[in-house]
Amino acid sequence: MRSPGQGHEHGHGHCGPGHRGRGGADGRRGAFGQFGPPFGPPFGGGGRGRGGGRGRARRGDVRASILALLKDRPMHGYEMIQEIGERSGGAWKPSPGSVYPTLALLEDEGLITSASEGGKKLFTLTDSGRVEAEAGPEAPWEEAGRGVDWETVNEIRQAGWGLMEAFGQVWKTGSTEQRQKAVEVINEARKKLYLILADEH
């Protein structure tokens, strides 16, 4: 069983028609055939969790967020990652690779202490840590979610998933001619999207 500190973030690569995914010889991956889902939170390009894209915050924000969370109660590292994800509305979920080194640093600075509980470390603020936490921001994770229109995000995500699902179905079951037509449709859609940015008609 993988411990929380051993988590990894994986980006979503873009596979061409001839690429075989890790899902097997036919490259199947879920409902998308060999093509992974096109958008991550909020729009894509970031990893999962991902501390990934998902409204990335600076390392200083990880530090401030940990201190702010520990004002409420002692927590495990994995619990902090989940809490930040929930409190930011899914806009930011820091990676174990950013949280655990920050916890070690805070402990070295004497701002937090740790105790083993059920095979996991439970972190608690020291008196000096509480002073620093009280002087810091109340909810550093909120910055990651500001300005995000989640209704629009979900609409875009669903449209992207629907497009790639349809493309995946054609690629799995269609003839060579049908596959080629599907590629042409995707290429044409991409061009039209760029024309929107260029404000051309």
N, C-alpha and C positions, 0 to 999 in steps of 0.2 A: 504494500500500500504506500503510495507517495505521500510524503509529509508536506504540509503547507509550504515550507521553505524550499521545496524542490519543484515548485510549479514553474511552468515555462509558458512563454507567450509565443504564439505562432501567427505570422502574418499570412494573409490569403494571397497566394500567387495567382497570376493570370495564365491559364493554360490554353494553349492553342489547340486546334482540332486534332493534331497528331500526337498530342501529349498524353501519356498514360499516368493517371493520378495514382495515389497510393491505395486506392480502393480496390485494386485487383487488375487483372488483365484487361477487362473492359473499361477500367477507369471509372467505375460507378462510384458516386459519392452522394448518397441521399437522393433527393428528388431532382437534382440538377445534373444527373449523369456524371460526366467527368469534370463538370464545371462547378466550381465552388460558388457560394452565395456572393453576390456582387457588392453588398454594402455591410459594413460593420457599424457600430455606434459612434457618432450619430450618422455619418454618411459612409464611412469606410476608410481604407488606407491605414488604419491603425490596428494594432494588435488587439487581442482580447483583454480583456481585462484589465480587457483588457486595459493596467496602466497604459494599455494601448490606447491609442488615439483618442480613445474615448475621452476628449477633453483633457489632454495631458497637463499635468501640473509640474512645476519645478520641484527639485528635491527639497527646497526650503518649505514648500507647501506640504510635503509629506511630513516633515518635522512638525510644522505647526498643527497639522491635522491630528497627528498622534497625541500631541500634548493636549489638544482640545478634547479629544475623545476620552483620554484618561482622567479628565476632570469629572466625568460622569461616574466612572467605575473602573476597576482593574479589568484588563482585557488581554486575550491572547493575540498574537500577531495576525493570525488568519481571521479572527473576529474583527480586527480593525479594518482589514481589507474589505470585508463584507459590509461593515458599517459605512465606510466611506462611499462604497458603491451605492448603497441604499439612500444615504443622506444627500448624495449629489444627483439623485434621480437617474442613476445609470450613466451619467455624463462622464464620470471618472472612477476608475477602479484601479488603484495603484498595483504594480506588480510586486510579488514577494521579493524580487531582486532590488527593489527600492525601499521597501518597508523594513526588512530584517536588518540590513546594514545600518539604517537610520536608528533602529531600536538599540543596536549595539553601541552606536555613537552616543546616544542619549544616556545609556547606562554608564558608559565611560566618563561622561560629564557629571555624573551624580544626579541627574534630573529624574531618572526612573530606576526602579529596582525590579528584579525578576525572581520568581520562585517557581519551582517545578510543581505542576499540578496535573496529574493524570498523564504524565509523559510529555506535557507541553509547558512552555514558559508562560506564566501569568505576570503581566507587567503592571506596575503601580507607580504613581507619581511620588517622588520624595517631597519634602517641604519646599526645597528650592525649585523643584520641578513644577510644583503647583503655583509658586509665585510667577514663574516664567509663563506658565499656561494662562494664568489670569491676565497677564499683560499682553498676551497675544490675541489674535482674532477669534471670535466665537465659533465661526463655521468656515474655515478656509476652503473647504470642498465646494462651497456654493459658487465660487468664481468659475469653476469648470462648467457649470450648467447654465450660467447666465447668457441670455441672448439666444437660447436655443428654442425654436418653435417645434415642440415635440410632435404636434399634430402633423405638421408638414414633413418632419423627419420620417414618421411612420408611413405617410403617404408615398414618399419617395422610395423608401425601403421596399414597400409592398410592390410598387411598380417595377423596381429593379429585379426583385425576386421573381415576379411573374414573367418578365421578359426572358430571364435566363432559364427558368423552368421550361418555358415553351421551346426555347432554342435547344435545350438539353433533350427534350422529347424528340424533336426533329432529328437531332444528331444520332440518337440511339436507334430510332425505328425507320428513318427516312431513307430514300434511295440516294445515290451519289448526286443526282441532279437536284433533289430536294434539299440536301445538305448545302450545296453550293448556293442555292437561292436563300437559304437561311443566313448564310454568312453575308451575302449581299445586303439583306435586310438589316442586319446588325451594323454593318459598315455604314449604310445610309443613315441609320438612326444616330450613329456617333457623329457623323458630319452635320446633321441637322441640329444636334445639341450644341456643337461648337458655333454654329451660325447664330444660335440664340445669344450666346455671349458676345458675338461680333455685331449683334443687332442688325443682321442682314435678313433679307426675305428672298 
